[in-house]
Amino acid sequence: MSIKHKSEIKINVGLDENKVPEELFWSADDGDIKDMEAKALLLSVWDSANKDTYKINLWTKEMPVNEMIQFFHQTLVSMADTFEMATSDDKMSATMRDFCDYYADKMGIKK
């Protein structure tokens, strides 16, 4: 298989003297996104050779806890959707969404 097109995604992290993130910016060529500010990011990369996931989890000092709670909820819902698309396992996806509803209820997030 030959590659027809390449796309680049960039993440720039501004760190303080203790290497704690103070600012996050990301760009995506195909999405016409250039230096968009973010307060948090979760990135998982699958290493097929080692059957392991590498993770980058960053958030800035300015990320409010209430927004982190909402960010996690939206990320969990997105994971359930992606899991269903990738596996066609509607029963487990529904179970994952049930947890998302439970999480939202316990964390006081309105739907």
TAPETA-V205600 format. One line per field, one symbol per residue. ss: DSSP state (@ for helix, = for strand, . for the rest). phi: phi as a letter, one per 30 degrees, with the letter a starting at -180 (. if undefined). burial: + if it has 24 or more other C-alpha atoms within 12 Angstrom, else -. A space follows every 50 residues. Layout:
# TAPETA-V205600
ss: ???
phi: ???
burial: ???
This chain:
# TAPETA-V205600
ss: ........=======.....========@@@.======.========... .========.....@@@@@@@@@@@@@@@@@@@@@@@..@@@@@@@@@@@ @@@@@@@....
phi: .cdcacbcccbccccddcicdcbbbbbbedchcbhddbcaabbbbdcddc hbccbbbbbdddddedddddedddddddddddedddcicdddddddddde ddeeddcicdd
burial: ----------+-+-------+-++++-----------++++--------- -------+++-------+-++++-+++-+++-----------+--++--+ --+--------
